[in-house]
Every structure is written in structure tokens, then in C-alpha cells.
Amino acid sequence: MRLIAQQGDRRFWFLRLKPPYDTAIPDFGTPFVAIVLACDPTIAPDIQAAISAELVAKDCRYVLAWGVDSSSWDNSVDWAFIATDPEFNPPNDRMVMTTCHDDETIDDVICFALRSTNSGLHKFHDYLALMIGNSSEIESDVLSAIRSKLITP
């Protein structure tokens, strides 16, 4: 994982997960936002579910899904959150918001993450661009979009 940009107390990180997808999601110690950049059309559902569960376990409170079959990612995170309670009714104060950004540019998704994810419940300081799979072109676009919005370290 590497720090891409910072502005005040807001930090934007980048982490690429590649098969066999055994890299751990970082623990920021506070709730954070994740942009899941789905670049692997062959990812197995059980691996996707494990990554989603790890995001929820590490206190990710907002997931923006973009890329290949992105709606499956917001659904997977929703199910991972619901599964945190044995009665499938987790408390609202632990809620994970999910959004799908199928037809948007990466630049639009980065703008949404920075401008629209904070609410009365959360003022996020850490943002994680989580690339699932590998695409040097998408990685370059993501890093450029992040750097254009925040000051680089």
C-alpha cells in the first residue's frame, strides 16, 4: 500500500490486490472509504466475498464500486455487513454504505468519494483505492485523478 496524496488530515492510499488475493486490507484504526476498482473478470465469488468481509471487518464504512461487474461488489459488501450479526440485523451505527458507479469516469468516482461520502455520522480521513486485479492503464488514470484532487505527499 502506498500513500498517493494528502491534503490536511485527508489521505488517499492505493493498494493493488492480485491473484491469489492474499494481501491483507490495512487497518486504519478509524472508519475509512474504499473505492473498489474491479479489474478482474475471473475473480471467484468466494474470493470476492472474503475481500468484502475483510473490508467490513477493518471498519470500512463506505464502498464505491467501479469496474467489471461492479454491482456484484456493492452487493457483496452489503451481504458481508449483514453477516456480521447472527440475526442478520447489524446495528445502524456500524452501517456500511455502498454505491455502484458503472457508467462513471474514474475522475467522477474520485470526486464523489471526496465530496459526497462524509456525513453527520462520519468525517473520513482515509480513502483507499483498492484495485482488484491488474490494469496499468486504470492504475495510471486513478493515480492521476487522485493527485489532481489532493496535494501529493
Backbone bond lengths (Angstrom), bond angles and torsions (degrees), N, CA, C in turn:
res aa  C-N    CA-C-N  psi(-1)  N-CA   C-N-CA  omega(-1)  CA-C   N-CA-C  phi
1 M - - - 1.451 - - 1.521 107.89 -
2 R 1.331 114.80 142.40 1.457 117.43 177.94 1.523 110.98 -138.47
3 L 1.321 114.08 146.59 1.458 121.32 176.51 1.523 107.75 -76.13
4 I 1.328 116.52 125.49 1.462 121.81 -177.91 1.516 111.12 -97.87
5 A 1.328 116.49 -42.76 1.463 119.91 -177.07 1.517 109.76 -157.53
6 Q 1.322 114.60 155.45 1.461 121.03 179.10 1.520 108.78 -145.85
7 Q 1.322 114.35 142.09 1.461 121.04 174.03 1.522 106.67 -142.24
8 G 1.325 116.62 112.29 1.460 119.85 -175.38 1.513 109.57 60.33
9 D 1.342 115.81 -125.52 1.465 119.80 -179.33 1.532 112.63 -96.39
10 R 1.324 117.83 14.27 1.467 121.99 178.47 1.522 109.43 -103.94
11 R 1.343 114.66 126.14 1.452 121.36 -178.27 1.529 109.98 -122.48
12 F 1.322 116.58 137.68 1.460 121.69 177.82 1.520 108.48 -116.51
13 W 1.323 115.58 120.69 1.458 123.74 -176.13 1.523 110.31 -109.61
14 F 1.326 116.40 157.53 1.465 122.04 175.94 1.523 108.56 -129.44
15 L 1.343 115.34 132.98 1.462 121.74 176.55 1.521 108.29 -140.29
16 R 1.325 115.81 128.57 1.459 120.84 176.49 1.524 108.70 -105.42
17 L 1.319 115.72 127.45 1.466 121.45 173.06 1.521 107.78 -105.39
18 K 1.333 115.85 128.80 1.462 121.45 178.84 1.525 108.35 -124.56
19 P 1.341 116.71 156.55 1.457 118.91 177.17 1.520 110.33 -51.13
20 P 1.292 119.18 136.11 1.458 128.53 12.33 1.533 114.81 -89.98
21 Y 1.307 117.81 20.64 1.473 122.92 175.58 1.522 112.83 58.64
22 D 1.318 116.07 46.07 1.464 120.10 -179.95 1.526 113.32 -106.83
23 T 1.326 118.17 7.12 1.464 121.72 175.51 1.524 108.76 -74.57
24 A 1.312 116.25 134.63 1.468 120.32 -178.20 1.526 111.39 -76.45
25 I 1.317 115.18 144.90 1.463 121.80 170.63 1.531 106.17 -73.13
26 P 1.322 118.60 135.77 1.472 119.78 -178.25 1.525 112.27 -68.16
27 D 1.313 115.16 153.84 1.460 121.76 174.01 1.525 107.02 -103.50
28 F 1.325 116.48 107.72 1.458 121.19 -177.94 1.527 112.48 -79.80
29 G 1.328 117.14 -15.63 1.460 120.29 -179.39 1.517 113.59 84.95
30 T 1.310 116.89 -8.30 1.465 123.29 176.61 1.526 107.66 -143.78
31 P 1.332 117.80 162.20 1.465 119.71 176.33 1.531 111.14 -57.34
32 F 1.330 115.60 146.35 1.460 120.74 -177.81 1.522 111.09 -142.45
33 V 1.326 115.05 169.26 1.464 123.71 177.54 1.524 108.04 -105.83
34 A 1.328 117.09 138.47 1.464 121.28 174.56 1.521 109.77 -123.23
35 I 1.312 115.05 133.86 1.461 121.27 169.44 1.521 105.43 -104.38
36 V 1.329 116.10 111.22 1.456 120.80 178.58 1.523 107.31 -86.91
37 L 1.324 115.46 115.88 1.462 123.07 179.28 1.523 106.89 -101.10
38 A 1.325 115.76 93.23 1.461 121.65 -173.53 1.526 109.93 -79.72
39 C 1.323 116.29 108.57 1.471 121.93 -176.37 1.527 112.79 -119.26
40 D 1.324 117.80 3.72 1.462 120.90 -177.27 1.525 109.73 -117.85
41 P 1.340 117.16 103.24 1.464 119.44 -179.41 1.527 113.44 -72.10
42 T 1.331 117.61 -8.41 1.464 120.47 -176.28 1.524 113.09 -105.14
43 I 1.330 118.17 6.68 1.464 119.50 -177.31 1.532 109.97 -61.91
44 A 1.315 115.41 134.15 1.463 120.97 -178.92 1.526 110.09 -74.23
45 P 1.332 117.49 144.75 1.468 120.43 -179.89 1.525 113.83 -56.29
46 D 1.342 118.15 -36.50 1.467 119.18 -179.94 1.528 111.54 -69.10
47 I 1.319 118.19 -32.93 1.468 121.19 176.33 1.526 109.52 -69.83
48 Q 1.321 116.20 -43.28 1.467 120.58 177.01 1.525 110.24 -59.35
49 A 1.320 117.28 -43.78 1.467 121.25 178.92 1.525 111.14 -63.34
50 A 1.331 117.64 -39.19 1.470 120.87 179.79 1.530 111.00 -66.74
51 I 1.327 117.76 -41.86 1.470 120.98 177.64 1.525 109.70 -64.42
52 S 1.322 117.01 -42.67 1.469 121.29 178.74 1.523 111.06 -61.72
53 A 1.331 116.78 -44.49 1.467 120.69 179.05 1.523 110.83 -63.36
54 E 1.327 117.07 -37.25 1.460 119.73 178.92 1.528 111.11 -67.77
55 L 1.332 117.63 -39.08 1.471 120.15 175.55 1.526 110.39 -57.52
56 V 1.324 116.21 -47.26 1.465 120.89 -179.68 1.529 110.22 -64.14
57 A 1.325 117.15 -44.04 1.471 121.04 -179.12 1.526 112.16 -63.49
58 K 1.330 117.76 -30.68 1.470 121.61 -179.00 1.526 112.13 -86.96
59 D 1.334 117.61 8.70 1.468 124.40 174.04 1.526 114.06 78.92
60 C 1.330 116.28 28.27 1.461 119.23 169.99 1.527 106.86 -67.97
61 R 1.315 117.53 129.44 1.463 121.14 -176.93 1.518 113.17 -115.13
62 Y 1.325 116.80 -4.19 1.465 119.65 177.71 1.518 107.41 -149.65
63 V 1.333 116.87 124.73 1.459 122.16 178.60 1.516 108.91 -122.06
64 L 1.319 115.36 125.31 1.455 122.92 173.17 1.520 106.13 -106.79
65 A 1.326 117.71 120.59 1.460 121.63 -177.57 1.524 109.79 -103.30
66 W 1.333 115.76 132.49 1.458 122.28 -179.21 1.521 108.54 -142.97
67 G 1.310 117.33 144.24 1.456 121.03 173.06 1.511 113.34 113.63
68 V 1.331 115.29 -150.41 1.458 123.00 -175.63 1.526 110.03 -63.01
69 D 1.325 116.13 120.46 1.470 121.85 177.73 1.531 111.58 49.38
70 S 1.325 115.40 46.68 1.470 120.12 -174.18 1.527 113.23 -61.41
71 S 1.325 117.42 -29.47 1.470 118.02 -179.84 1.526 111.25 -64.62
72 S 1.328 117.37 -27.04 1.467 118.75 177.10 1.528 110.60 -68.09
73 W 1.341 117.18 -27.27 1.461 120.18 179.04 1.517 111.65 -73.56
74 D 1.334 118.38 -43.76 1.465 116.65 178.91 1.524 110.23 -67.24
75 N 1.334 117.83 -34.80 1.464 119.88 175.83 1.528 111.50 -65.91
76 S 1.309 116.89 -41.16 1.463 121.16 -179.71 1.530 111.41 -62.53
77 V 1.325 116.81 -41.96 1.468 120.23 177.69 1.527 110.22 -67.66
78 D 1.338 117.43 -39.92 1.471 120.02 176.55 1.526 110.55 -57.19
79 W 1.333 116.67 -46.80 1.459 120.25 -179.95 1.529 111.56 -65.85
80 A 1.320 116.87 -37.17 1.471 119.93 177.86 1.521 110.64 -62.98
81 F 1.328 116.89 -39.68 1.464 120.40 178.04 1.527 110.54 -66.29
82 I 1.312 117.24 -47.44 1.469 120.88 -179.70 1.528 110.51 -58.83
83 A 1.316 116.94 -37.44 1.471 121.62 -178.31 1.526 113.38 -71.25
84 T 1.330 118.64 -7.33 1.473 119.74 178.37 1.518 112.44 -72.35
85 D 1.320 117.51 -11.77 1.464 121.65 179.26 1.524 109.02 -116.50
86 P 1.339 118.36 131.23 1.465 120.13 -178.56 1.528 113.11 -60.69
87 E 1.332 116.42 -25.34 1.470 120.63 178.46 1.531 111.40 -93.66
88 F 1.326 116.49 5.49 1.475 123.15 -177.69 1.520 112.29 57.62
89 N 1.336 114.71 37.70 1.461 121.45 179.56 1.532 109.19 -142.12
90 P 1.340 117.35 66.55 1.468 119.42 -177.40 1.523 111.49 -66.56
91 P 1.330 117.10 155.50 1.467 120.21 -177.58 1.531 112.11 -67.26
92 N 1.321 115.03 145.84 1.463 120.90 -178.91 1.520 112.91 -61.78
93 D 1.334 117.77 -28.39 1.466 119.04 -178.32 1.531 112.45 -71.13
94 R 1.321 117.61 -7.21 1.474 122.34 176.07 1.532 111.51 -109.04
95 M 1.319 116.63 7.40 1.462 121.85 -173.16 1.527 112.75 -55.84
96 V 1.325 114.43 141.16 1.461 122.20 174.40 1.525 106.96 -109.85
97 M 1.310 116.18 116.15 1.461 121.55 177.28 1.524 108.26 -81.08
98 T 1.320 116.95 137.67 1.463 120.69 177.38 1.521 109.64 -129.41
99 T 1.328 115.06 143.38 1.463 121.03 175.40 1.522 108.33 -138.79
100 C 1.321 114.88 150.40 1.458 122.11 179.94 1.527 107.94 -113.62
101 H 1.314 116.62 134.82 1.469 121.85 -174.21 1.529 110.54 -126.70
102 D 1.330 115.68 54.95 1.468 122.24 -176.39 1.518 114.69 -54.46
103 D 1.302 116.51 -51.27 1.463 120.88 -169.74 1.517 112.97 -104.26
104 E 1.312 117.02 28.46 1.460 120.70 -178.86 1.521 110.36 -112.67
105 T 1.313 115.78 156.20 1.459 119.91 175.30 1.526 109.04 -76.39
106 I 1.310 115.48 160.67 1.463 119.75 176.14 1.524 109.69 -60.31
107 D 1.320 116.67 -40.30 1.461 120.65 178.76 1.533 110.92 -57.86
108 D 1.339 116.82 -43.13 1.468 120.48 178.56 1.528 111.59 -63.79
109 V 1.315 116.97 -38.77 1.467 120.79 -179.68 1.530 110.50 -66.99
110 I 1.323 117.40 -41.91 1.468 120.91 177.66 1.528 109.68 -62.73
111 C 1.336 116.96 -44.06 1.479 120.75 177.31 1.522 110.54 -59.11
112 F 1.334 117.22 -45.10 1.460 121.26 179.37 1.526 110.12 -59.78
113 A 1.327 116.48 -45.18 1.472 120.11 -179.35 1.519 111.21 -58.26
114 L 1.309 116.69 -43.27 1.466 120.53 -175.68 1.521 113.42 -79.67
115 R 1.323 117.62 -28.89 1.471 120.47 -174.03 1.522 114.89 -103.02
116 S 1.326 117.21 -22.50 1.468 118.25 -168.95 1.520 115.58 -122.51
117 T 1.312 118.92 1.57 1.466 119.06 -177.07 1.521 113.80 -93.84
118 N 1.309 117.95 -22.24 1.467 119.65 177.24 1.517 109.57 -75.64
119 S 1.320 114.92 142.41 1.465 120.34 -179.95 1.523 107.99 -144.18
120 G 1.313 115.73 -171.37 1.455 120.12 177.05 1.520 112.54 -63.05
121 L 1.337 116.75 -26.79 1.463 120.85 -178.63 1.525 112.86 -82.69
122 H 1.321 116.56 -31.96 1.462 119.85 -173.50 1.519 111.46 -138.58
123 K 1.317 114.24 140.17 1.458 121.49 165.46 1.527 104.42 -121.29
124 F 1.314 115.37 98.66 1.456 120.89 -174.01 1.524 111.59 -74.60
125 H 1.331 114.76 143.89 1.464 121.61 177.03 1.528 111.59 -114.45
126 D 1.328 116.26 -24.76 1.460 120.03 -178.19 1.522 110.62 -118.05
127 Y 1.328 113.87 133.17 1.459 123.57 179.77 1.519 106.68 -125.98
128 L 1.331 116.48 129.13 1.458 121.55 -177.28 1.520 109.82 -117.20
129 A 1.328 116.61 117.76 1.464 121.18 169.27 1.525 105.68 -86.78
130 L 1.330 116.05 110.31 1.461 122.35 -173.79 1.521 109.11 -108.73
131 M 1.330 116.62 102.18 1.458 121.09 -179.88 1.516 109.20 -85.87
132 I 1.330 115.18 123.52 1.456 122.17 177.95 1.523 106.77 -102.15
133 G 1.314 116.59 107.08 1.458 120.68 -174.65 1.514 109.65 101.55
134 N 1.319 115.57 -156.76 1.452 118.47 -173.64 1.524 110.80 -143.15
135 S 1.307 116.15 127.96 1.461 122.90 171.91 1.518 107.18 -155.10
136 S 1.319 115.97 106.99 1.467 118.75 -178.28 1.523 110.99 -64.16
137 E 1.321 117.93 -32.29 1.469 120.73 178.71 1.529 111.07 -66.65
138 I 1.321 117.14 -46.85 1.465 120.41 179.03 1.525 109.84 -66.17
139 E 1.326 117.38 -40.99 1.464 119.82 178.01 1.528 110.45 -58.38
140 S 1.307 117.25 -45.42 1.465 121.20 179.07 1.526 111.33 -60.73
141 D 1.337 116.64 -43.55 1.471 120.80 178.74 1.529 111.28 -62.72
142 V 1.324 116.23 -41.88 1.467 120.88 -179.57 1.525 110.47 -64.25
143 L 1.318 116.51 -48.60 1.462 120.07 -178.59 1.522 111.19 -62.59
144 S 1.318 117.53 -40.39 1.473 120.75 177.50 1.519 111.24 -63.81
145 A 1.334 116.75 -43.48 1.467 120.50 -179.86 1.526 110.96 -63.49
146 I 1.321 117.06 -43.00 1.468 120.65 179.31 1.523 110.14 -63.49
147 R 1.310 115.95 -48.60 1.471 119.67 -177.70 1.519 112.28 -64.38
148 S 1.312 117.71 -29.26 1.467 119.49 179.04 1.527 112.13 -74.17
149 K 1.334 116.54 -18.92 1.470 120.87 -178.09 1.526 112.82 -97.67
150 L 1.317 116.96 -27.91 1.463 121.99 -177.37 1.520 109.50 -129.07
151 I 1.296 115.80 160.75 1.458 121.93 177.29 1.521 108.48 -76.02
152 T 1.322 117.76 133.36 1.462 120.10 179.10 1.526 110.56 -77.63
153 P 1.357 116.32 149.80 1.472 119.67 -176.61 1.521 112.37 -68.66
